[in-house]
């Protein structure tokens, strides 16, 4: 097997593990998200879905799993969220939605509650 195939299998495995660990409901939502990585690499992209514990960023230029980032986005009620996150998995397959799943790190209780309130309004839970 080639190392490219091995890399693909590891990526698929980490993606599947991340999907299996999900406990929070993810709601489809498009939010403009500013992503800053430690090397001052900036991405200005849109989310595809959001939960209390993370966000999926649609991008053709995903960062590597394990990369810690600073996120900034505004909820539909105009409440701004600024928090740290970690890239948990990436999808760079052309036939699927390209992007990266980011787990929130250090999200305040207040911000978590604001996200939950927004998700309930969107999903009518």
C-alpha positions, 0 to 999 in steps of 0.5 A: 500500500502507498503512504498516500493510501495509509494517510487517507485511511488514517484521516477516514478513521479519525473522521469516523471517530470524531463523528461517533463521539458527537453528543450534541445535536448539529444544526445546519447553519451558514455563519461567516467565520474568521479562523486564525491559526498560530502561524497567522494563517487566516481563513474567512469562510462559512460554517455548514453546521454548528453545535454547542461543542463545535463547528464545521467550516466549509473550506477547500483549504482545511488546516491539519487535525490537531491545529489549534485556532482562534474562531470568531463568528456572530450568531443570528441574534448578532451575539459575537462568539470568540473562542479557541478551537482545535481541528479534529478532522478534515474532509478534503475529498472532492465528491463530499463537502470539503472542510474541517470539523473544529471542537471548541476549547474553553468556550464560556458557559455564557457563550455555550448557552447563547449557542444553544438558544440560537440552535433551538430557534433555528431547529425549533427543538 
